[in-house]
Amino acid sequence: FANQDPRFDEVVCVLNLEARGCRGASIMFQVGPRSGDLVRRWAARTRVPFADSISEAAYARMPNDTDFSITRDLGRPGLNFAFLGGVEVYHTPLDDLEHLDPASLQHQGEHLLAGLEAADVASFEETTRPVWLTLLGTTFVLSSSSALLLSLLSLGLAVLGVARRLRHRELHASEVGAALVRTGPLLLLPVLMTLAVGALLARLSGEPAWGRLNPGPAVAATCGAVAWALAGVAPRHVGRASRVALVAGAVLLLCLLACVLGLWEPRVGATLQPAATVGALALLLAPPPGRSGRSVLPLAVGIGTSLALLHGAPLIELFTHAFGGTAPQVPVAVGCVLAGPLLLQLLHTGRMVRRGVASVGAVLVATALALAAWTPAGSPERPVQDSVVLDWSAEEGLRRRGDAIEPEGIDLESLAPRIEVLAEEPRIDGTRWVVRISNGGPWGTLRLEGPEEAQLEGSPLEPGALDRLRLFGMGPEGLVLEFVAPNERGARLRVRLETPLRSLDLGGLDPEELRAPNAVPSYRGDRLRAHAERTFGAWEVAAEEEGVEVPDSDGDGTGLAADEEDHGH
């Protein structure tokens, strides 16, 4: 539609709805170019808005794309929405209306309606890239420079707060430097512990997604690791730094982090801004110690910064997809850094309290590790995702995970992708070939060597796409590829097509007999990867003279890794 339909020129704005799961808040996680005013007007018209620019930065780390990617790359303004909870049933037999949360559907619809109303009156002239976040039910939209100025202001307020504490003798100058040196490692310790627990759970269970399939024990183990690290291990390394000094050091580090991210990645820096601002204000405005000599500063800073982070709670699923992939360890680790001023309170509680907290944390970690080691991964209620993927090539026949399979009553040659020549036209610089690729799909990968340019279904391909081109949505009639093979070199076309097994006649072969217990198909489901190759012109002679050899990392005959991210078409 974008490349060939003239009606695409009439498209002014695009609103795209996605779901990678069956529940959760609808998140406005991506914007198109020239969309700053659109975001402001959308937020003003949404009853329960949720949007945070850090979601766009996290999404950029993921290998996924949506239909919105095409229109965004072609310069169309717009908004992209999705809900992400319940990814364990995504593209499985449990991904149905019974498991769909109506509240998520309602939230998605409200966001869409507000987007339509906003697009009708928005101006699409603004070229600066906005940053945005939702706080207390209101979405704030700022320019990158404004967000950076706020971060610098927070840092200035934090410095003034430290100066005030020095004047009231709550702090000593020597403590401030020591706290800055010690606070970073103290906050890094629970982060490392949470990631280590996640890795151990996956290793002991033999299931990388154990934490997602068993969220209760995984969350308990992660929180237990944080408690054990801060109450049992960290106090030995605090030294003489007071509670006020450690909290002041944590606020200064948080403000510095917001400033650095404001320069390097404004979308992430804006998310830290509320916590940095609240911490800096508490450091500046909290009253000095009373007659008891106890300061309310640590508790004020801890509670304030933690509450300022609650706006990011619906982003836990997105953070897990982008940075963790299996369990809640990464979001909890990020929370440890951001809620550092509150967590550091454990370091100066009584010895008995610390021992009790550390013991409970150790018990939670040990219990979860034992469950991971002795409980089989997957259950009928929470099945493991495991697709049956068969490979076919003329040289190896039909195989799965290296083992040969010989189903009865089927012609294996019929599984091969077809590369049919439709036209051959000699030219001065080479031969123009028009070929049809069919008998498979809808997914596939092709590699065309020799030509410097080509067209697929009449659309020119990017020069770098000829080495690794991913195909999506291929129909039964196939795809038409056109290229010019140079006279002196020729061309070679390698094709891998992926076809759902349910659409094939495999004789007496039943995929369920090959599947692991308590497992269901995942993502693209049970499928056949079939491979074919064809050469054109003088390819064989040129390849022998040049010693051309393409690495084949996964043994499928295409020279392409099975899960490698390629150029999409």
N, C-alpha and C positions, 0 to 999 in steps of 0.2 A: 504494500500500500504506500509506504513512504517513498520508495524508489520509482514506482511506475504509475501510480494513480494520480491524475492531475488534481483531484479533489484535495490532496494533501496540502496544496498551496493555500487552501482556504482555512487550514487549521491554525488557530491563534493560540490556543492553550490546551494542555493535555492533563487530565486527571486520571490516574491509574490506580486500580484497586488490586491488592495482592493478599494472599494468606499463605503462611508457611506453618500451618497448624490448625487448631480448631477452637482456640479460645484466646483470651488476653485483650488488652487495650489496643485499639487501632492507633498506630503511630504514624505520624507524617514524618517519614524518615529520609526523604530526598526531594530536592527542588531542582527545577530546570534553570536555564540561564534567564536573566532579566525578570526574576520572580520575587524580588524583595517586597514590592508593594502588594503582590498577590498573597504572600504569606501574612502580612499585616492585616489585610482585609479578611482573609480566611479566619485568622485567629479571633478577630472581633466578632465574627458571626457564628462561631462554634460554641455550643453550650458547654461541652466538656472537652476542651482542646488538649491534645498531647502531642508535643513536638519538641525535639531537642537536636541541635545540630551535631552533637557527638554521634548520633545514630547514623548520620550520613558518612562521618569519618570511619565508623566501625563497618558499615556496609561496604565501603570502598575496599576493605581488607578481604572481603569474601569473594569467592570465585563466581558468585551468582550474577545474573542479569535479569531484567524484566523487560516487558515491552516498552516501558518508559525509557530505557537506555537508548533505543533507536531514535525516538523523537527528541530526547535531550541532546544527543550528539548532533542532530540536525538543527539545533538552535531554537527549539520550541520551548517556551516557558511552561511551567506546570508543577504539579505536586504528585508525590507517590505515597500511597498509604498501604499499610499491612498490619495484620495481627499475627503474633508469632508463638503464642502459647500452645502447648500440646503437640510439639513437633514429633513426638514419638509415634503418633498415629498418622503423620503426614504421608500421603501416597501409599497407604496400606488399606486392607479391607475395613479397618476401623475408622477410616476417614470418611464419615457419612453424616447425615443430618442428625442422627441420634446423639453423636458426640459433639456436634457443633453448638457452641454457646450462643444463644440468641442475643445476649448482651453485646457480644463482639460484632455480630452482624448489624445490630442497631447502631453501635458506635461508628462502624464503618459507613453506614448510610448517612448519619449526621455529618460526618466529616465531608462526605461527597456533596451533600446538599449545600453546606456552607462554602465548599470550593466552587460550586456552580454559581452561587450568588456573588462570590468574590470575583470570579473571573469576568462576570458581566460588567463590573465597574472598575476593575483594576487597570493601572497603567503598566505597560510592559517596556518602559523606556529606561528603567534603572539598571545600570550595568554593574554596579558594585556588588560583590558577593556577600550576602547577609549571613549573620549567625543568629541563632534563635534558641530559646529554651522556655519551658513552661514551669512557672513557679506560682503556687497558691492559686491555681486555676486560671492564670493569665499567661499567655504566650508573649514574650518580649522578643522583638526583632531589632537587631543592632547591626551597624556596619562593623567590619573587622577592626577598623581603627578605633571606633568608640569602645568596643570590648577591651582592646588593649589599654586604652586610657583608664578604664575602670580597674583593670588589674594593677596598673601602676599606682592608682589612687589607693587601692587596698594595701599594697605594699608600704606606701607612705604612712597610712594610718597604723599599720602594724609596727613600724619603726617608732612612731610617736608613742604608741602604747608601751613599747619596751623602755623608751626614755622615761615615761611616767613611772613605771615600776621601779626603775633605778633610783628615781628621785625619792620615792616613798620607801626605799630600801627593802622592797619585796624581792628584788633581784640584786645580785652583785655582778659587776662587769665580767669577772672571771667565769661566772656561771653561764652567761649568755653564749660565750664562745664554746664552752664545753657542751652545752645543750645542743647547739647547732651541729657539732661533730657527732654527738651520740644519737640524736633523734633519728637521723636518716637510717643508720643500721637497725635501730630498734623498730622502726616501722617496716623495714625490709624483712625482718625475721618472720613475722606472721605471714607475710606474702609468700615467702619461700616455703613455709610449713604447709600452707594451704595447697600450693601446687604439688608439693611432695606427696601429700595425702592423696590427691587426685590421681597421681601417677601410680601410687601403690595399689589403690583400689582397682584401677584398670589392669595392672600387671597380675595381681593375685587372682582376680576373677577370670582373666583371659578374655574379657569383654571390654573393648574401649569405651562403650557407652554405658557401662555399669552404673555410673553416677546418675545418668539421665533415666535409666530404667528403674532405679531405686533411689528416688530423690530424698526420701526421709533419712535413711542412714547416711547418705552422702552429705546432706546439709549438717546433720549432727556431727559427723566426723570433721567437717571443715571448721565449724564453730569450735569444736573441741580442740582442734589443732591451734587455733588462734588463742584460746584461753590458756592452753598449756604453754605456748610460746611466751605469752606476755606475763603470766603469773608464775611460771616455774623456771623459765630460762632467762628471760630478759632482766629481772631484778639484779642478777649477779653482775651485770655490765652497766648498771646505772651510775655507779660511782657516787660522788657527793652532789650530783645535780638534784636540785629541789624539784618538787612537783610543779611549781610556778615556772621554773626555768625550762623544764621539759615541754610544758604546754606552750610557752612563748616560742621555743625553738620550732615546735610543730607548726604553729601559725605562720612564722616567718618562712618556713620551707614550703608551706602550702601556697602562700602568696607569691613566692619566687617561682614555684611550679606553674601557677596561673599566668605569670608574666612570660615565662619561657614558651609555654604552649600558645600564648596569644601571638607570639612572633612566628613560631614554627607551624602551628596548626590551630588557627583561631576557633575552629568549630569545637575542639576539645577544651580549649582554654575558657570559652564562654560557659561551659558546664561547671567548671570548678569555681567560677566567679562567685556564686552565692555563698558557698562555704568559706571562701577566702575573705569575703567582705564581712560576714557575720563574725568570723574568728578575729579579724582585725578590729572591728568595733568593740567586741567584748574585751579584747586586750587593752583597748584605749579607755573604755567607759566603765568597766566593772569597778565597784568601790574598793578602796584599799582595805587591808585586814582590820577587823574590829578589835575589841579588847581581848578577845580570845586568841588573837594572833593568827586565826585561820583565814585564808583567802578564799573568796568565792570565785576567783578567776578561773581556776582549772575546770570547775563544774560548769560555769557559764559558757566557757569556750567549747567544752566537750559537747554539751547538749545543743548549743547553738549550731555548731558546724554539722552535727549529725542530722538535726532537723532540716538543715538546708540541703541535705543530700537526698531527702526522701522523694524529691521530684524525679529522680532517675530510676525509681523502683521498677516501672514498667519496661525499662530497657535491659533488664537482667537477661531475658531470653536472647536479645540481639547481641549482647556482649558475649554470651555463651557461644553462639554460632560463630562470631567473628574471631574470638580469641581463645576460647576453650574447646569447644567442639563436643564435649562429652558430659559435663557436669557443672555444678555451681561454683567450682573452685575459683575460676577467674573473676567472676563478679564479686565474690566474697573477698578475694585478694585486693581488688580495686577499692572495695569498701573499707578495708583495713587501712589503706593509705589515707583515704579521705576522712575517715572517722578517727584518725590517729589521736587527736587531742582528747577524745573521750576514752579511747582504749588505754591511753597512757595512765589513766587514773589507777589502773590495777597495780602499777609499779610501786605505789606508795600507800597501799592498804596494809593492814596488819599482816604479820607473818602467817597467822593461822588462816586468815581469809585467803591469802595467796595460795597456801598449800591446798586448801579445800578446792579452790577454783582449778588449780593445776591438776589435782587428782581427778576431778570430774571430767576435765578435758581429756586426760589420758585414757580414762575408761571409755569415753565416747569414741575416741579414735580406735582403740583396741577392739571394741565391739564391732565397729563397721568393717575393720580389716578382717576380723574373723568371719563375718557374714559374707564378705567378698570371696574369701578363700573356700568356704564350705557350702555356700548357696549357689546352685547352678544359675547361670545367667539366663534370663528370660523366663516367662511364665505365660500361660494362656491369657491372663489379663493384660500383661505387658510384654508382648512377644518381641523377640529380637528380629531386627530387619536383616534378612539374608536372601538376596535374589539368586536364582539359578542362572548362571551365565555360561552358555555353551559357545565354543569357538569352532569355526569351520574354515578350513583352507584346503586347496587341492593337494598340497603336500602332506598335511598332517591328518586330514579327515576331520571327524567330529570328536571334540575333546572337551573335558571339564577339569580344570585345575591340573592339567597335564595328563589325565587318565583318558584313554580312548573309550568312546561310546559307540556302539553299533546297534541302533534301533532297527527293528524288523519292519519290513513293509514300506520302506521309503527310499526314494532315489536321492542319495546325498548330493549328487551333482545339481539337483534342482534348488539347493540352498544357496548356490553361488550367485553373487551380484552379477548383473549383466552390464557389459560395456559395449554398446551397440553403435557402430559408425553410421551416422546419418548422412554425412557429406564429407568429401575430400576434394580440396581445391588447390592445385599447385600454384605457387607464387614465386616471385623472384627471390625473396628472402626466406622462403620456407614453404610449408604446406599448411593450409588452413584445414583444421579438423573440426567437425561438429559431431559430438557423441552424446548418447543418452545413457545415463546411469539409472538402473532400475532393479527390480526384484529384491526389495528390502526396504528397511527404514521403519519409522520416520526419522531415526537419527543416523548419523554417519560421520565419517571422517575421510577426507581425501587428501592426497599429496600429489601435486603435479610438478615434475622436474623437467627442466629444459626451457619451456616458454617463459618469457619475461612478463607477459600479461595474458589475461583470460577473462571470459565472461561466463557467468552462471545465470541461466534463465534471463539472458539479455542485460544483466547488470554487471558492470565492470567490477572486478575484484581488486582489492588493495594489493600492491606488489608483494608485501610481506605475507599475504594470506595464502599464497600458492604452496608454501611448505607445509602448513598445518591449517586446514580449513575444516571447521566443524559444520555439519549440516543439521538443520532442525526442520521439522514439519514436512519432510519429503513425502509426497503423495504416491498412490499406486502407479501413476503414469511416469514417475521418476523425475529426474532433472536433466536439463540439456546444458552441456558444457561446450564452450567454443574457445579454441586457442590456435595459435600458429606455432608449429614445431619447426625450429631452425633447421636449414638444410644440413649444416655441418654437425648437428648434435642430435636432432630428433627430440623425442619426449617420452616420458614414462609416467603412467597414471596408476596410482595405488589407491584402492578403495576399501573401506571397511564400513559395512552397513549393519546397523543394530535393529533387529526386528523382534517384537514381542512374541514369545513362544505360543501364546494363546491364538495367534493368527496363523500359525503354521501347522501343517499335518506332519507330526513326528512319529507316526505309526503307533507302536505300543509304548513309547517313552512317556512316562508320567513325571513331570518336574517335581511333584511332591515327594517322590521316592528319593530324590537327590537332595532335598532340603533338610537342614538341621532341625532337631526337635524344637518345638515352641518358637518357630520362626515364620515370618511372613515376607512376601516380596517387599523390597524397599525401592523408593524413588521411581526409577524407570521400570521396575518389575523384572520378571523372568524374561530373558531375551537371548537371541542368537547373534553373535558377532561373526559375520561372514566376510571373507577377504577375497579380493580379486585384483589382478594386475594385468596391464596391457601396455605394450610399447608401440611407438609410432616413429616411422622413418628410420634414421640411422642410429637409434639409441644404443642398440647392442654393441655396434662397432665402436661408437664414441665412448661408451662406458668402459669397454675393455682397454682402449688406448689410454684413458685417463685414470683407470683404476678406481672408478667410482664405487663406493660401498656405503650404504646407508645403515647406521646403527639401528638395531631392532631390539629395544630394551625389554619388551614384554613377549617376544616370540610370536607376534601375531602376523608378521609379514608385512606390516605397513611402515615400519620405522617410526611409529608414533607410540608414546606411552599411553596405556589404557585410560588413565585418569588425568592426562595432561590437559591443561587449559589451552585450547587452540583458538584461532580466529573464528568467530561465529558468523554464519550467514543465514 
